[in-house]
Structure formats: structure tokens, C-alpha cells
Amino acid sequence: MARTSLGLDIGTYSVKMVEVDVEDNRRKLKNYSVVEIFGEGEEYDPEGASYSRLTTALKHCFKQMKISPKRVKNINCALSGPSVAVKQIRSIPLAPEELESSLSFEARKHLPLDDTEAITDFQIIDGGGEASFMDILLVATTKKSFDNYLKLLQEVSLKPRIIDAGCTALVNSYLLTKGKPAGEAGLVFLDIGARATTLTVFTDKNILFSRDIPIGGHKITEDIKAARKVEYAEAESQKKERGMGAMLAEDAAATGIRVARRMAVDGLVDEIRRSLRYYTKETGVREFEKILLCGGTAMMPNLNSHMAQALSMTVEVYNPFEMFTVPPGFDEAIGTKLAVACGLALRED
């Protein structure tokens, strides 16, 4: 009998939801919705959408999918952004009560100070027992952030089964459809949102690393706006249609000479390079299989080829639904936006 579940990903630019059927090894995308939080022609606010905007987008998402949130029993959601920390740490073996105290202390090092306690969850992924060490995957947020998120879900009468971290949901979307990466090379996920980009590295040895880079699609649009001397809506349109080519200033477009300026994309590439160097130093992993792009900016024309050349790596757009039965008209551009939601829907425990 098929198991049906929902995955809900609330971003800063849009709300994404999928409904997935799983039976044995067969997967079907029954339904999906992508609802933008800001209306057509409205400028994105990097400080975040108002509470009323978020609830309106949530309600619209369920309405599009013809689902009553009150009746949903099997839905998984995700917390993302700077209020969530996902760290893999090594510890000496500890008793459960000692481990909980130690992880709470560790979590506060990586979370913004908001005068509320840290909420933690963890999984021992290696060691323990008779071993001399424990490798632990720690996920943490603050009580204030968690309570605000629950309040938003309760506004639409939604009771989630699981609240996950966005980066682990993304990795699960790959593991549960394609399996572990082959060999020892790291697999790099780059989830390019509107406000920030989440970089996550994973290997077949379960060595996970994730960090948020404060550069996203909004800053790229601002670059195009400045270079082309156009309004925000026009810059956003050119980003989607012309991609990297839209970053040339008017005079450069006419002469074919690129204007020498630092762009958000250049800063993003620098941060990716710095993150991978740090990962190599900490783990000893020196080879990376490829970068998988997802999120709303992933389909920006020529972004993958630009990054591939700058980083000397294979860079591909990630669509987790390649092996799914999908509705008519569904394509890669939609699939890459729904990657986190897909991982959430596939999670069983």
C-alpha cells in the first residue's frame, strides 16, 4: 500500500509544498505548489516578510493543492536560516544526561543570541559503545525561533509530524532517491535562496558540513539593477531571462567589454572556495565529485557554467524528481525549487 506524505518548505521568497506517494521503490509526485510571498512587481524585502504575508502564502499553497491543513496528518516541515545550526562534532563517550548538557552548551556557540534557551536534537552516527569516541550530528535552534515557527503553522491549523533542518532534508532527498555518493569524494549541495545560500557537503562516510552564506538571489538582482540602471522588477526579469549576461552594464553590453566590478556571484564563489578549503582541513577530504545547485536562483542562465569554470568543478542543476512519476508539464525548473520539500516528504522517522 502506498504511503502518502507532504513536505512543506517555507522560504523567504516563496512557500513550496509537495505531496508524494511511495510504494516499495516506486515514487510518485502527486501534487505540488510554489507560491511567491511577494506579489508581482513588488520588491523583495531582505529583512523578511510580514507575518500576514507568510500566512496568506501558506493558505494559498494549501488552496492550490486542494488540501485542508486541518485534516493533514503526515506532513514534515523544515527550519532554515541563521537561527538553525547543523554541526557534526566528535566527543568522548558520554552518558545520556552528560551528552544532553554538553550539546546544549555546544549549540549556543553557533546560534544567534536571543535570550532564549537552545533546543537541540542529535543523532550518533559513529562510535559510542566500546569505541573511544562518538561522532554526533547536532541540530539546534533557539526556543524563540522554534516557537515563532510553530505559531505560523498553527495559524493555518497545521500540526507537523516532524520539523527538520532544511540542509538535512536536502541531503535526504538525494540519499533516498540516488543512494550514498560513490567513493570518498564529497558531494556539494548549494541551495541558493533569495536572502542567503546554504552550502552543504556530504560524503559516503556521513561526514556532513553545512553553513549559510549571506549572498542569495536578491543581491544578484541588485547587481543587475545597478549595472543595467533599471527598476527592481526589470532586473529580476533579466536575471531569469538573460542570467549572467544581464550583469554587464549598458556600455559593456554594447562594446563587449566587461565592466570591472565585484559582483555578488563573485563573492559567492569566493565563499564556496573558502568553505571547501575549511572542509578539507577539518576532514581530510580533498576531492569533491560535483556541486548540485537548487533553489530559486539555480536555473539562472549560465550560472552553473560560470561556477564550473571559476571553481574548476562539475556544477549541475539538481532535480530530485528524475526517478519519480511526475504530473504533466513538470520540469527541472520546478523540481530544483522543490528539493528541500521533496526530502521532507520522503522522511519516514
N, C-alpha and C positions, 0 to 999 in steps of 0.2 A: 504493500500500500504506500502511495506517495506521501511524503511529508511536506507540508506547505508552511513556509515561513516568510517573514518580512524583514527587510533590513532598511533602517532609516538613518540617513546621513544629513545632519543639519550643518551646513556651512555658513560662511559669512556673506556669500553671494547668492547661493541657491539652496533649496531643500531637495534632496534626492531620495527616492524610495523604490525598492524592488520587491516583487513577490515571486518567490522561487519554489518550484516543485522538485523534490529529489526522490527518486525511486531506484534503489540499487546504485548503479553507476550512471544512470541517466538523469540529466538535469534539464529543466525547462524554465525559461523566464516567462512566467505567465503574464506579468504586467509590470509597468514601471512608470515613474513620473519624475520630471525635473521642473521645479517651479522657482523662478527667479524672485528674489526677495525685493529687489528694487524694480520699479516699473520701467517700461520702455522709455528711453530718453533721459531717465533720471541718473544722476551721477552717483557712483558707488561711494559709500561712506566708510573709510578705513577704520573709523572708531567703532563701527559696529551698527547693526540695525536696531531700531527700537523694538521693544517687547511686542508692541501691537503689530509691527511688520512681520515679525517672526511667527506669531500665532496665525496671522492671516495666511502666510505662505504655507504653514503646516496644514491648516484646514483645507486650503485649495489643493494641496497634494493628495490628501485622502479623498477629496471630492472627485478629482480627476480619475482616481483608480476605483471609484465607486465602492469604497470600503468605509465602514463605520468604525472609527477608532475605539468606541466603547466596546465593540464586540471582538476586537483583536486580542488573541491570547498568545500568539507566538511571534513576537516582534523583538528584534535586537537593535539597540541604538549605540551611538558612539560619541564620546567626548574627544575633542581635539583642541590643538592650540597651546599657547603658553601656560595655561592652567593645568595641563596634564604632563606628567613626566613618565617616560618609559625608559628604564635603565636595567642593564644586565650587570650584576655585581657578583663578586666572589667573596665568600665568607668562610670562616672556620665553622664546623658543625655546631649548631646551637639548638637548644631545647625550644619548643614552640613559643613559650612565653618570652624567652630571650630574643628569639628571632623577630617577633612582632614589635617589640620595643626598639630593637636595632634598626629595623626597616622604617619605622616611623621617623626616627632621628635622621636616617639617610634621606628620606623623601623630602624633608624640609630644606635640604641643600639645593634642591632642583626646582622648587616651586616658588611662585611669587608670594611675597608676604602679604596676607590679607587678614591677619589676626584671627584666623580660624585654624582648627586642627587639620592635620593631614589625614586623608582617607586612603588606605593602601590595600592593594591586593597583590598576591605574588604566586609564582609557580617555581618549584625547584626543578630545574631542567637537567642538572647533572650533579653527581656527588651525593653527599648525605650518607646515612647508614654507617658503613665501616670506612668510608672514604675520609680523607683528611681535609676535605673542602666541600663547599656547596656553591654551585652556580645557580643564581636566583634571578628570575625575570621579575622586576618590580614595576608595578603600575601604580601611580599615585596622583591624586588631585586634592584640592582643598575642599573643606566642608561647604564653604560659601559657594564655590563654583558648582559643586555637585547638587546642592540644594536649589540653586537657580535653574539648573538644567532640569531637575525633576519638576520644578514649578512650571516650566514651559511645557513639558509633556502633559502634566496634569491639567493644563489649561484646555487641552483638546481631549481630555478624558482618556489619556493613553497610559497603560501600565506595561512598561517594558519587561521582558523576561530577563535580559542581560543588558548591562551597559558596559561596552568595551572601549578600548582606546582605538582611535582611528588608524594608527600605524599598524597595530597588530591585526586589525580587521583586514587591512590591505594585504599584509603578508599571508594571512589565511586564505584570501581569495585566490592566491597563487598556489599555495600548498594543497588546497582541497580540490583544485582542478588540474594542476600540472605536476604535482609532487615536488619533492625537495630538489634544489638545484643540483646539477651533476658536478662531481669533482669538488675541489676545495675553493674554487673561485667564488667571490661574493657576488650576490645579486643586489643591484641598487634600484630602489623604488624612489621616484621623485613625483610627489603629489603636489602639483602647482595650483594652489588656491588663489583666491583674489588678494588676500592680505598677506599670506605667507606661503612658504613651500616647506613641506615635510620631507626630509631625506631619511630613508630607512635602508639599512644594509642587513642582509641575511645570508647565512651560509648553510651548507648541509650539516654543519656541526652545531646548529642552533645558536650561533653567535649573533645576537641581534643588537643593532645600534640605531638610534633614531634621534634626530634633532630638528628643530624648527628654524628655518632661515627666514628672516623678516623681509623677504622680497617675493612678490607674487605678481599676478596678472595686472593688478591696479597700477603698480609702479611702471610696468611696461607700457600700459595705456598712457600714463602721464608723460613718459618719454616721447611717445608718438605725438601726443598733443603739443609738446614743446617743439619738436623737430618740424612738424608739418604746419604748426600755427593754426590749429583747428580746434573746435569745441570738443568736449569730452566724448559725447555720443559719436561724433565722426571719427575720433581717434580709436574708440572701441571697435567701430565698424571696420576701420582699416586694419586693425590688428588681426581681426578674424579673417579678412579677405586677402590681405597682402602679406601678413606676417612680418618676417624680418625686413622685408623690402620697405615697409612703411616707416622704418626707423631712420631712413635717410631724410635729411632736411630738403626743402624745396629746391634749393640751389644745387645740392648734391645730386638730387634725382635728375636734374637737367644736365649736369656736366658729367655724371658718372663718378664723381669723386666723393668718397665718404667723408662726412664731417668728423673730425677727431673729437670725440667726446666719450665719456664713460656712461654707459647705458646700464639699466637695471639688469639686463641679461648678462652683461659682462661681470657685474657684481655677483650674480647668482652662480655663474661658472666658477668664479674665484672661491666662493664659499663651498661649492661641491668639491673642488680640488682640495681645499683645506680640510674638509670633513673626512675625505677618503685617506688623506695622509695621517690624520689622527687615528682613524680606524686601524690602519696598518701598524702604527706604532703601538697601539694598545693590544692588538690581537695577533699580529704577525702575518695576517692575511695580506698578500701583496698583489694578488690577481683579482680582477673584477670582470665577471662574464659580460655584463651589459647593464645599461641603465634603461629602466622601464618608466616612461612618462605617463602620468594620469592626471586627472583633474581638469578643470575648465579651460586651462590655457594649453593643455597638452597638444591639441590639434592646431595650434598656431602654425601657419605655413612656414616651413623651413627651420623651425626651431630645433627639431631633432637633428637635422644635418649640421646646423650651426654648432650645437653642443658636441656632436660627434667629432667634428673637426677640431674644436677647441680643446677637448678632453682626450682626444685620440682613443675613443671608446665607441663601441656599438651603442647607439641610442635608438630605442624603438618606442612607439606608442603602445601602451598596454591596454588590451581589451580582454577582460577575464571571461567574457561570454563566448569565446571562439568555439568551445565544445558544447555549448548549450543549444537546445532548440529555442529559437527566438521568434518574437512576433514579426509579421511582415513590415518591412521598412526600417527595421532596426539595423544600425550600422556602427562602425568603430567609433565615430564621433560621439555617439550616445554612450556606448559601452565604457569608454575611458572615464567619463564623468561619474559612472555608477560603480566604480571599482570598490570603494570602501563599503557601499551599501551591499554589494554582492558578497563580500567577505562576512558581513554581519548576518545576512540571511542564511549563509551556509553553516554558520557556527551551531554546534549541537549542544555544547555544555558550557 
